[in-house]
């Protein structure tokens, strides 16, 4: 089991990748801890987490085939 993680904007500068496949994690907090250890720059970066195109503000249980995106800050216009 695995998860597809997408990176956008300046987060691709930190990770040097647009997307990765990670081992499966049960929830978003565990996933974020993993990503911040793998990519040290994420720890100090501002980003929003989305699961299946829905913004997540709190810890969320993950399921096989979920698509996770790390989105940099953006402004409307």
Residue pairs with C-beta under 8 A, 6 or more apart in sequence:
1 23
1 24
1 64
2 21
2 22
2 23
2 24
3 21
3 22
3 23
3 24
3 25
3 31
3 62
3 66
3 68
4 19
4 20
4 21
4 66
4 67
4 68
5 19
5 20
5 21
5 22
5 31
5 35
5 68
5 69
5 70
6 18
6 19
6 67
6 68
6 69
6 70
7 14
7 15
7 17
7 18
7 19
7 20
7 69
7 70
8 69
8 70
8 71
8 72
9 71
9 72
9 74
10 45
10 72
11 42
11 45
11 47
11 70
11 71
11 72
12 18
14 39
14 41
14 42
14 45
15 39
15 41
15 42
22 31
22 34
22 35
24 62
24 64
25 31
25 34
25 62
26 61
26 62
27 59
27 60
27 61
27 62
28 49
28 51
28 56
28 59
28 60
28 62
28 68
29 59
31 62
31 68
32 49
35 42
35 70
36 42
36 43
42 70
45 72
46 72
46 73
47 70
47 71
47 72
47 73
48 55
48 70
48 71
48 73
49 55
49 56
49 68
49 69
49 70
49 71
50 56
50 68
50 69
50 70
50 71
51 60
51 62
51 66
51 67
51 68
52 66
52 67
53 67
53 69
62 68
